[in-house]
């Protein structure tokens, strides 16, 4: 995922929509371990998250399927159009695939999923030309 549109925004911004204070604490703690100094914003509903992300994209939306879960597939499709740089990670008590939607991650996988995401974001974007030039003699 390219974050070129958001490179000037520092620190990394994550928007979280969860169904309980316990989940919020878990997400904040996991994000703090994975990306110290990152900015975590909270939305009370999926609709509020969509409005915020339309105005100002974030690098990541962490969505609890319990909160407006029926809208999750539409949220992912809508964000792909209006905020294509925003990655959406959906969590629930059990990992599964929701029809018309990406894979839903189990909450117990939160740390590993966020770590994989953050590692991918931090990888420098190099194309085939960049790799060839790096190996070419000067």
Chimera marker file (.cmm) of the C-alpha trace (Angstrom):
<marker_set name="trace">
<marker id="1" x="0.000" y="0.000" z="0.000" r="1" g="1" b="0" radius="0.5"/>
<marker id="2" x="1.398" y="3.378" z="-0.963" r="1" g="1" b="0" radius="0.5"/>
<marker id="3" x="1.104" y="6.168" z="1.528" r="1" g="1" b="0" radius="0.5"/>
<marker id="4" x="2.499" y="8.840" z="-0.792" r="1" g="1" b="0" radius="0.5"/>
<marker id="5" x="-0.549" y="11.028" z="-0.290" r="1" g="1" b="0" radius="0.5"/>
<marker id="6" x="-0.066" y="10.895" z="3.472" r="1" g="1" b="0" radius="0.5"/>
<marker id="7" x="3.724" y="11.054" z="3.772" r="1" g="1" b="0" radius="0.5"/>
<marker id="8" x="3.611" y="14.639" z="4.993" r="1" g="1" b="0" radius="0.5"/>
<marker id="9" x="1.224" y="13.706" z="7.792" r="1" g="1" b="0" radius="0.5"/>
<marker id="10" x="3.141" y="12.613" z="10.837" r="1" g="1" b="0" radius="0.5"/>
<marker id="11" x="2.694" y="10.655" z="12.994" r="1" g="1" b="0" radius="0.5"/>
<marker id="12" x="0.750" y="7.778" z="11.446" r="1" g="1" b="0" radius="0.5"/>
<marker id="13" x="-3.005" y="8.248" z="11.878" r="1" g="1" b="0" radius="0.5"/>
<marker id="14" x="-5.337" y="5.386" z="12.762" r="1" g="1" b="0" radius="0.5"/>
<marker id="15" x="-9.106" y="5.662" z="13.155" r="1" g="1" b="0" radius="0.5"/>
<marker id="16" x="-10.750" y="3.107" z="15.453" r="1" g="1" b="0" radius="0.5"/>
<marker id="17" x="-14.427" y="2.095" z="15.632" r="1" g="1" b="0" radius="0.5"/>
<marker id="18" x="-15.025" y="-0.464" z="18.380" r="1" g="1" b="0" radius="0.5"/>
<marker id="19" x="-17.986" y="-1.624" z="20.436" r="1" g="1" b="0" radius="0.5"/>
<marker id="20" x="-16.573" y="-1.424" z="23.958" r="1" g="1" b="0" radius="0.5"/>
<marker id="21" x="-14.071" y="0.349" z="26.162" r="1" g="1" b="0" radius="0.5"/>
<marker id="22" x="-12.252" y="-2.960" z="26.663" r="1" g="1" b="0" radius="0.5"/>
<marker id="23" x="-11.710" y="-3.340" z="22.906" r="1" g="1" b="0" radius="0.5"/>
<marker id="24" x="-10.628" y="0.277" z="22.659" r="1" g="1" b="0" radius="0.5"/>
<marker id="25" x="-8.023" y="-0.281" z="25.376" r="1" g="1" b="0" radius="0.5"/>
<marker id="26" x="-6.784" y="-3.433" z="23.589" r="1" g="1" b="0" radius="0.5"/>
<marker id="27" x="-6.474" y="-1.634" z="20.253" r="1" g="1" b="0" radius="0.5"/>
<marker id="28" x="-4.723" y="1.383" z="21.771" r="1" g="1" b="0" radius="0.5"/>
<marker id="29" x="-2.257" y="-0.862" z="23.616" r="1" g="1" b="0" radius="0.5"/>
<marker id="30" x="-1.528" y="-2.924" z="20.486" r="1" g="1" b="0" radius="0.5"/>
<marker id="31" x="-1.063" y="0.177" z="18.350" r="1" g="1" b="0" radius="0.5"/>
<marker id="32" x="1.222" y="1.648" z="21.010" r="1" g="1" b="0" radius="0.5"/>
<marker id="33" x="3.413" y="-1.459" z="20.836" r="1" g="1" b="0" radius="0.5"/>
<marker id="34" x="3.444" y="-1.599" z="17.059" r="1" g="1" b="0" radius="0.5"/>
<marker id="35" x="3.740" y="2.084" z="16.189" r="1" g="1" b="0" radius="0.5"/>
<marker id="36" x="4.780" y="4.168" z="19.189" r="1" g="1" b="0" radius="0.5"/>
<marker id="37" x="3.924" y="7.801" z="18.685" r="1" g="1" b="0" radius="0.5"/>
<marker id="38" x="1.139" y="7.053" z="16.214" r="1" g="1" b="0" radius="0.5"/>
<marker id="39" x="-2.048" y="9.080" z="16.413" r="1" g="1" b="0" radius="0.5"/>
<marker id="40" x="-5.188" y="7.125" z="17.329" r="1" g="1" b="0" radius="0.5"/>
<marker id="41" x="-8.575" y="8.751" z="16.748" r="1" g="1" b="0" radius="0.5"/>
<marker id="42" x="-11.881" y="7.251" z="17.855" r="1" g="1" b="0" radius="0.5"/>
<marker id="43" x="-15.200" y="7.291" z="16.006" r="1" g="1" b="0" radius="0.5"/>
<marker id="44" x="-18.452" y="6.265" z="17.676" r="1" g="1" b="0" radius="0.5"/>
<marker id="45" x="-19.988" y="4.748" z="14.550" r="1" g="1" b="0" radius="0.5"/>
<marker id="46" x="-19.134" y="3.604" z="11.063" r="1" g="1" b="0" radius="0.5"/>
<marker id="47" x="-21.022" y="6.580" z="9.633" r="1" g="1" b="0" radius="0.5"/>
<marker id="48" x="-18.924" y="8.995" z="11.695" r="1" g="1" b="0" radius="0.5"/>
<marker id="49" x="-15.753" y="7.189" z="10.571" r="1" g="1" b="0" radius="0.5"/>
<marker id="50" x="-16.774" y="7.501" z="6.916" r="1" g="1" b="0" radius="0.5"/>
<marker id="51" x="-17.448" y="11.208" z="7.297" r="1" g="1" b="0" radius="0.5"/>
<marker id="52" x="-14.076" y="11.772" z="8.951" r="1" g="1" b="0" radius="0.5"/>
<marker id="53" x="-12.169" y="9.678" z="6.424" r="1" g="1" b="0" radius="0.5"/>
<marker id="54" x="-13.849" y="11.469" z="3.533" r="1" g="1" b="0" radius="0.5"/>
<marker id="55" x="-12.540" y="14.779" z="4.891" r="1" g="1" b="0" radius="0.5"/>
<marker id="56" x="-9.138" y="13.554" z="6.038" r="1" g="1" b="0" radius="0.5"/>
<marker id="57" x="-7.876" y="10.074" z="5.160" r="1" g="1" b="0" radius="0.5"/>
<marker id="58" x="-6.105" y="7.940" z="7.718" r="1" g="1" b="0" radius="0.5"/>
<marker id="59" x="-3.590" y="5.215" z="7.073" r="1" g="1" b="0" radius="0.5"/>
<marker id="60" x="-5.699" y="2.614" z="8.860" r="1" g="1" b="0" radius="0.5"/>
<marker id="61" x="-9.284" y="2.035" z="9.964" r="1" g="1" b="0" radius="0.5"/>
<marker id="62" x="-9.698" y="-0.617" z="12.667" r="1" g="1" b="0" radius="0.5"/>
<marker id="63" x="-13.312" y="-1.725" z="12.646" r="1" g="1" b="0" radius="0.5"/>
<marker id="64" x="-15.077" y="-3.931" z="15.174" r="1" g="1" b="0" radius="0.5"/>
<marker id="65" x="-17.626" y="-6.019" z="13.253" r="1" g="1" b="0" radius="0.5"/>
<marker id="66" x="-19.983" y="-5.704" z="16.242" r="1" g="1" b="0" radius="0.5"/>
<marker id="67" x="-20.386" y="-1.989" z="15.452" r="1" g="1" b="0" radius="0.5"/>
<marker id="68" x="-22.638" y="-1.656" z="12.420" r="1" g="1" b="0" radius="0.5"/>
<marker id="69" x="-21.310" y="-4.966" z="11.086" r="1" g="1" b="0" radius="0.5"/>
<marker id="70" x="-23.943" y="-5.099" z="8.366" r="1" g="1" b="0" radius="0.5"/>
<marker id="71" x="-22.340" y="-2.019" z="6.817" r="1" g="1" b="0" radius="0.5"/>
<marker id="72" x="-18.788" y="-3.408" z="6.816" r="1" g="1" b="0" radius="0.5"/>
<marker id="73" x="-18.752" y="-4.535" z="3.160" r="1" g="1" b="0" radius="0.5"/>
<marker id="74" x="-20.179" y="-1.200" z="2.021" r="1" g="1" b="0" radius="0.5"/>
<marker id="75" x="-17.645" y="0.657" z="4.157" r="1" g="1" b="0" radius="0.5"/>
<marker id="76" x="-14.728" y="-1.133" z="2.520" r="1" g="1" b="0" radius="0.5"/>
<marker id="77" x="-16.091" y="-0.479" z="-0.988" r="1" g="1" b="0" radius="0.5"/>
<marker id="78" x="-16.845" y="3.170" z="-0.228" r="1" g="1" b="0" radius="0.5"/>
<marker id="79" x="-13.420" y="3.811" z="1.288" r="1" g="1" b="0" radius="0.5"/>
<marker id="80" x="-11.752" y="2.265" z="-1.747" r="1" g="1" b="0" radius="0.5"/>
<marker id="81" x="-13.350" y="5.088" z="-3.746" r="1" g="1" b="0" radius="0.5"/>
<marker id="82" x="-13.109" y="8.097" z="-1.416" r="1" g="1" b="0" radius="0.5"/>
<marker id="83" x="-10.009" y="7.282" z="0.658" r="1" g="1" b="0" radius="0.5"/>
<marker id="84" x="-8.004" y="4.698" z="-1.283" r="1" g="1" b="0" radius="0.5"/>
<marker id="85" x="-4.951" y="5.116" z="0.965" r="1" g="1" b="0" radius="0.5"/>
<marker id="86" x="-6.905" y="3.940" z="4.024" r="1" g="1" b="0" radius="0.5"/>
<marker id="87" x="-6.373" y="0.271" z="4.853" r="1" g="1" b="0" radius="0.5"/>
<marker id="88" x="-9.373" y="-1.337" z="6.579" r="1" g="1" b="0" radius="0.5"/>
<marker id="89" x="-8.868" y="-4.106" z="9.130" r="1" g="1" b="0" radius="0.5"/>
<marker id="90" x="-12.051" y="-5.701" z="10.453" r="1" g="1" b="0" radius="0.5"/>
<marker id="91" x="-12.035" y="-7.704" z="13.696" r="1" g="1" b="0" radius="0.5"/>
<marker id="92" x="-14.548" y="-9.936" z="15.437" r="1" g="1" b="0" radius="0.5"/>
<marker id="93" x="-14.476" y="-12.685" z="18.048" r="1" g="1" b="0" radius="0.5"/>
<marker id="94" x="-13.899" y="-15.302" z="15.327" r="1" g="1" b="0" radius="0.5"/>
<marker id="95" x="-11.887" y="-15.070" z="12.117" r="1" g="1" b="0" radius="0.5"/>
<marker id="96" x="-14.053" y="-15.653" z="9.070" r="1" g="1" b="0" radius="0.5"/>
<marker id="97" x="-14.921" y="-14.240" z="5.695" r="1" g="1" b="0" radius="0.5"/>
<marker id="98" x="-18.076" y="-12.180" z="5.422" r="1" g="1" b="0" radius="0.5"/>
<marker id="99" x="-19.779" y="-12.448" z="2.004" r="1" g="1" b="0" radius="0.5"/>
<marker id="100" x="-18.834" y="-9.503" z="-0.187" r="1" g="1" b="0" radius="0.5"/>
<marker id="101" x="-16.129" y="-8.488" z="2.242" r="1" g="1" b="0" radius="0.5"/>
<marker id="102" x="-12.507" y="-9.014" z="3.059" r="1" g="1" b="0" radius="0.5"/>
<marker id="103" x="-11.413" y="-11.478" z="5.720" r="1" g="1" b="0" radius="0.5"/>
<marker id="104" x="-12.475" y="-10.684" z="9.266" r="1" g="1" b="0" radius="0.5"/>
<marker id="105" x="-9.629" y="-11.161" z="11.748" r="1" g="1" b="0" radius="0.5"/>
<marker id="106" x="-10.061" y="-12.666" z="15.219" r="1" g="1" b="0" radius="0.5"/>
<marker id="107" x="-9.363" y="-10.243" z="18.068" r="1" g="1" b="0" radius="0.5"/>
<marker id="108" x="-6.738" y="-12.664" z="19.376" r="1" g="1" b="0" radius="0.5"/>
<marker id="109" x="-4.748" y="-11.925" z="16.188" r="1" g="1" b="0" radius="0.5"/>
<marker id="110" x="-4.761" y="-8.157" z="16.769" r="1" g="1" b="0" radius="0.5"/>
<marker id="111" x="-1.041" y="-7.806" z="17.577" r="1" g="1" b="0" radius="0.5"/>
<marker id="112" x="0.156" y="-9.983" z="14.707" r="1" g="1" b="0" radius="0.5"/>
<marker id="113" x="-2.188" y="-8.389" z="12.156" r="1" g="1" b="0" radius="0.5"/>
<marker id="114" x="-1.169" y="-4.868" z="13.183" r="1" g="1" b="0" radius="0.5"/>
<marker id="115" x="2.507" y="-5.848" z="13.147" r="1" g="1" b="0" radius="0.5"/>
<marker id="116" x="2.195" y="-7.245" z="9.605" r="1" g="1" b="0" radius="0.5"/>
<marker id="117" x="0.351" y="-4.117" z="8.487" r="1" g="1" b="0" radius="0.5"/>
<marker id="118" x="2.896" y="-1.756" z="10.031" r="1" g="1" b="0" radius="0.5"/>
<marker id="119" x="5.815" y="-3.710" z="8.574" r="1" g="1" b="0" radius="0.5"/>
<marker id="120" x="4.258" y="-3.486" z="5.111" r="1" g="1" b="0" radius="0.5"/>
<marker id="121" x="3.645" y="0.254" z="5.496" r="1" g="1" b="0" radius="0.5"/>
<marker id="122" x="7.231" y="0.884" z="6.580" r="1" g="1" b="0" radius="0.5"/>
<marker id="123" x="8.726" y="-1.016" z="3.623" r="1" g="1" b="0" radius="0.5"/>
<marker id="124" x="10.121" y="1.468" z="1.142" r="1" g="1" b="0" radius="0.5"/>
<marker id="125" x="8.261" y="1.520" z="-2.143" r="1" g="1" b="0" radius="0.5"/>
<marker id="126" x="10.683" y="0.196" z="-4.740" r="1" g="1" b="0" radius="0.5"/>
<marker id="127" x="9.775" y="-0.682" z="-8.263" r="1" g="1" b="0" radius="0.5"/>
<marker id="128" x="11.608" y="-2.899" z="-10.745" r="1" g="1" b="0" radius="0.5"/>
<marker id="129" x="13.673" y="0.067" z="-11.996" r="1" g="1" b="0" radius="0.5"/>
<marker id="130" x="14.741" y="0.980" z="-8.465" r="1" g="1" b="0" radius="0.5"/>
<marker id="131" x="15.970" y="-2.552" z="-7.799" r="1" g="1" b="0" radius="0.5"/>
<marker id="132" x="17.853" y="-2.677" z="-11.128" r="1" g="1" b="0" radius="0.5"/>
<marker id="133" x="19.487" y="0.685" z="-10.530" r="1" g="1" b="0" radius="0.5"/>
<marker id="134" x="20.560" y="-0.286" z="-7.021" r="1" g="1" b="0" radius="0.5"/>
<marker id="135" x="22.390" y="-3.338" z="-8.399" r="1" g="1" b="0" radius="0.5"/>
<marker id="136" x="23.909" y="-1.536" z="-11.408" r="1" g="1" b="0" radius="0.5"/>
<marker id="137" x="27.582" y="-0.542" z="-11.306" r="1" g="1" b="0" radius="0.5"/>
<marker id="138" x="28.060" y="3.222" z="-11.145" r="1" g="1" b="0" radius="0.5"/>
<link id1="1" id2="2" r="1" g="1" b="0" radius="0.2"/>
<link id1="2" id2="3" r="1" g="1" b="0" radius="0.2"/>
<link id1="3" id2="4" r="1" g="1" b="0" radius="0.2"/>
<link id1="4" id2="5" r="1" g="1" b="0" radius="0.2"/>
<link id1="5" id2="6" r="1" g="1" b="0" radius="0.2"/>
<link id1="6" id2="7" r="1" g="1" b="0" radius="0.2"/>
<link id1="7" id2="8" r="1" g="1" b="0" radius="0.2"/>
<link id1="8" id2="9" r="1" g="1" b="0" radius="0.2"/>
<link id1="9" id2="10" r="1" g="1" b="0" radius="0.2"/>
<link id1="10" id2="11" r="1" g="1" b="0" radius="0.2"/>
<link id1="11" id2="12" r="1" g="1" b="0" radius="0.2"/>
<link id1="12" id2="13" r="1" g="1" b="0" radius="0.2"/>
<link id1="13" id2="14" r="1" g="1" b="0" radius="0.2"/>
<link id1="14" id2="15" r="1" g="1" b="0" radius="0.2"/>
<link id1="15" id2="16" r="1" g="1" b="0" radius="0.2"/>
<link id1="16" id2="17" r="1" g="1" b="0" radius="0.2"/>
<link id1="17" id2="18" r="1" g="1" b="0" radius="0.2"/>
<link id1="18" id2="19" r="1" g="1" b="0" radius="0.2"/>
<link id1="19" id2="20" r="1" g="1" b="0" radius="0.2"/>
<link id1="20" id2="21" r="1" g="1" b="0" radius="0.2"/>
<link id1="21" id2="22" r="1" g="1" b="0" radius="0.2"/>
<link id1="22" id2="23" r="1" g="1" b="0" radius="0.2"/>
<link id1="23" id2="24" r="1" g="1" b="0" radius="0.2"/>
<link id1="24" id2="25" r="1" g="1" b="0" radius="0.2"/>
<link id1="25" id2="26" r="1" g="1" b="0" radius="0.2"/>
<link id1="26" id2="27" r="1" g="1" b="0" radius="0.2"/>
<link id1="27" id2="28" r="1" g="1" b="0" radius="0.2"/>
<link id1="28" id2="29" r="1" g="1" b="0" radius="0.2"/>
<link id1="29" id2="30" r="1" g="1" b="0" radius="0.2"/>
<link id1="30" id2="31" r="1" g="1" b="0" radius="0.2"/>
<link id1="31" id2="32" r="1" g="1" b="0" radius="0.2"/>
<link id1="32" id2="33" r="1" g="1" b="0" radius="0.2"/>
<link id1="33" id2="34" r="1" g="1" b="0" radius="0.2"/>
<link id1="34" id2="35" r="1" g="1" b="0" radius="0.2"/>
<link id1="35" id2="36" r="1" g="1" b="0" radius="0.2"/>
<link id1="36" id2="37" r="1" g="1" b="0" radius="0.2"/>
<link id1="37" id2="38" r="1" g="1" b="0" radius="0.2"/>
<link id1="38" id2="39" r="1" g="1" b="0" radius="0.2"/>
<link id1="39" id2="40" r="1" g="1" b="0" radius="0.2"/>
<link id1="40" id2="41" r="1" g="1" b="0" radius="0.2"/>
<link id1="41" id2="42" r="1" g="1" b="0" radius="0.2"/>
<link id1="42" id2="43" r="1" g="1" b="0" radius="0.2"/>
<link id1="43" id2="44" r="1" g="1" b="0" radius="0.2"/>
<link id1="44" id2="45" r="1" g="1" b="0" radius="0.2"/>
<link id1="45" id2="46" r="1" g="1" b="0" radius="0.2"/>
<link id1="46" id2="47" r="1" g="1" b="0" radius="0.2"/>
<link id1="47" id2="48" r="1" g="1" b="0" radius="0.2"/>
<link id1="48" id2="49" r="1" g="1" b="0" radius="0.2"/>
<link id1="49" id2="50" r="1" g="1" b="0" radius="0.2"/>
<link id1="50" id2="51" r="1" g="1" b="0" radius="0.2"/>
<link id1="51" id2="52" r="1" g="1" b="0" radius="0.2"/>
<link id1="52" id2="53" r="1" g="1" b="0" radius="0.2"/>
<link id1="53" id2="54" r="1" g="1" b="0" radius="0.2"/>
<link id1="54" id2="55" r="1" g="1" b="0" radius="0.2"/>
<link id1="55" id2="56" r="1" g="1" b="0" radius="0.2"/>
<link id1="56" id2="57" r="1" g="1" b="0" radius="0.2"/>
<link id1="57" id2="58" r="1" g="1" b="0" radius="0.2"/>
<link id1="58" id2="59" r="1" g="1" b="0" radius="0.2"/>
<link id1="59" id2="60" r="1" g="1" b="0" radius="0.2"/>
<link id1="60" id2="61" r="1" g="1" b="0" radius="0.2"/>
<link id1="61" id2="62" r="1" g="1" b="0" radius="0.2"/>
<link id1="62" id2="63" r="1" g="1" b="0" radius="0.2"/>
<link id1="63" id2="64" r="1" g="1" b="0" radius="0.2"/>
<link id1="64" id2="65" r="1" g="1" b="0" radius="0.2"/>
<link id1="65" id2="66" r="1" g="1" b="0" radius="0.2"/>
<link id1="66" id2="67" r="1" g="1" b="0" radius="0.2"/>
<link id1="67" id2="68" r="1" g="1" b="0" radius="0.2"/>
<link id1="68" id2="69" r="1" g="1" b="0" radius="0.2"/>
<link id1="69" id2="70" r="1" g="1" b="0" radius="0.2"/>
<link id1="70" id2="71" r="1" g="1" b="0" radius="0.2"/>
<link id1="71" id2="72" r="1" g="1" b="0" radius="0.2"/>
<link id1="72" id2="73" r="1" g="1" b="0" radius="0.2"/>
<link id1="73" id2="74" r="1" g="1" b="0" radius="0.2"/>
<link id1="74" id2="75" r="1" g="1" b="0" radius="0.2"/>
<link id1="75" id2="76" r="1" g="1" b="0" radius="0.2"/>
<link id1="76" id2="77" r="1" g="1" b="0" radius="0.2"/>
<link id1="77" id2="78" r="1" g="1" b="0" radius="0.2"/>
<link id1="78" id2="79" r="1" g="1" b="0" radius="0.2"/>
<link id1="79" id2="80" r="1" g="1" b="0" radius="0.2"/>
<link id1="80" id2="81" r="1" g="1" b="0" radius="0.2"/>
<link id1="81" id2="82" r="1" g="1" b="0" radius="0.2"/>
<link id1="82" id2="83" r="1" g="1" b="0" radius="0.2"/>
<link id1="83" id2="84" r="1" g="1" b="0" radius="0.2"/>
<link id1="84" id2="85" r="1" g="1" b="0" radius="0.2"/>
<link id1="85" id2="86" r="1" g="1" b="0" radius="0.2"/>
<link id1="86" id2="87" r="1" g="1" b="0" radius="0.2"/>
<link id1="87" id2="88" r="1" g="1" b="0" radius="0.2"/>
<link id1="88" id2="89" r="1" g="1" b="0" radius="0.2"/>
<link id1="89" id2="90" r="1" g="1" b="0" radius="0.2"/>
<link id1="90" id2="91" r="1" g="1" b="0" radius="0.2"/>
<link id1="91" id2="92" r="1" g="1" b="0" radius="0.2"/>
<link id1="92" id2="93" r="1" g="1" b="0" radius="0.2"/>
<link id1="93" id2="94" r="1" g="1" b="0" radius="0.2"/>
<link id1="94" id2="95" r="1" g="1" b="0" radius="0.2"/>
<link id1="95" id2="96" r="1" g="1" b="0" radius="0.2"/>
<link id1="96" id2="97" r="1" g="1" b="0" radius="0.2"/>
<link id1="97" id2="98" r="1" g="1" b="0" radius="0.2"/>
<link id1="98" id2="99" r="1" g="1" b="0" radius="0.2"/>
<link id1="99" id2="100" r="1" g="1" b="0" radius="0.2"/>
<link id1="100" id2="101" r="1" g="1" b="0" radius="0.2"/>
<link id1="101" id2="102" r="1" g="1" b="0" radius="0.2"/>
<link id1="102" id2="103" r="1" g="1" b="0" radius="0.2"/>
<link id1="103" id2="104" r="1" g="1" b="0" radius="0.2"/>
<link id1="104" id2="105" r="1" g="1" b="0" radius="0.2"/>
<link id1="105" id2="106" r="1" g="1" b="0" radius="0.2"/>
<link id1="106" id2="107" r="1" g="1" b="0" radius="0.2"/>
<link id1="107" id2="108" r="1" g="1" b="0" radius="0.2"/>
<link id1="108" id2="109" r="1" g="1" b="0" radius="0.2"/>
<link id1="109" id2="110" r="1" g="1" b="0" radius="0.2"/>
<link id1="110" id2="111" r="1" g="1" b="0" radius="0.2"/>
<link id1="111" id2="112" r="1" g="1" b="0" radius="0.2"/>
<link id1="112" id2="113" r="1" g="1" b="0" radius="0.2"/>
<link id1="113" id2="114" r="1" g="1" b="0" radius="0.2"/>
<link id1="114" id2="115" r="1" g="1" b="0" radius="0.2"/>
<link id1="115" id2="116" r="1" g="1" b="0" radius="0.2"/>
<link id1="116" id2="117" r="1" g="1" b="0" radius="0.2"/>
<link id1="117" id2="118" r="1" g="1" b="0" radius="0.2"/>
<link id1="118" id2="119" r="1" g="1" b="0" radius="0.2"/>
<link id1="119" id2="120" r="1" g="1" b="0" radius="0.2"/>
<link id1="120" id2="121" r="1" g="1" b="0" radius="0.2"/>
<link id1="121" id2="122" r="1" g="1" b="0" radius="0.2"/>
<link id1="122" id2="123" r="1" g="1" b="0" radius="0.2"/>
<link id1="123" id2="124" r="1" g="1" b="0" radius="0.2"/>
<link id1="124" id2="125" r="1" g="1" b="0" radius="0.2"/>
<link id1="125" id2="126" r="1" g="1" b="0" radius="0.2"/>
<link id1="126" id2="127" r="1" g="1" b="0" radius="0.2"/>
<link id1="127" id2="128" r="1" g="1" b="0" radius="0.2"/>
<link id1="128" id2="129" r="1" g="1" b="0" radius="0.2"/>
<link id1="129" id2="130" r="1" g="1" b="0" radius="0.2"/>
<link id1="130" id2="131" r="1" g="1" b="0" radius="0.2"/>
<link id1="131" id2="132" r="1" g="1" b="0" radius="0.2"/>
<link id1="132" id2="133" r="1" g="1" b="0" radius="0.2"/>
<link id1="133" id2="134" r="1" g="1" b="0" radius="0.2"/>
<link id1="134" id2="135" r="1" g="1" b="0" radius="0.2"/>
<link id1="135" id2="136" r="1" g="1" b="0" radius="0.2"/>
<link id1="136" id2="137" r="1" g="1" b="0" radius="0.2"/>
<link id1="137" id2="138" r="1" g="1" b="0" radius="0.2"/>
</marker_set>
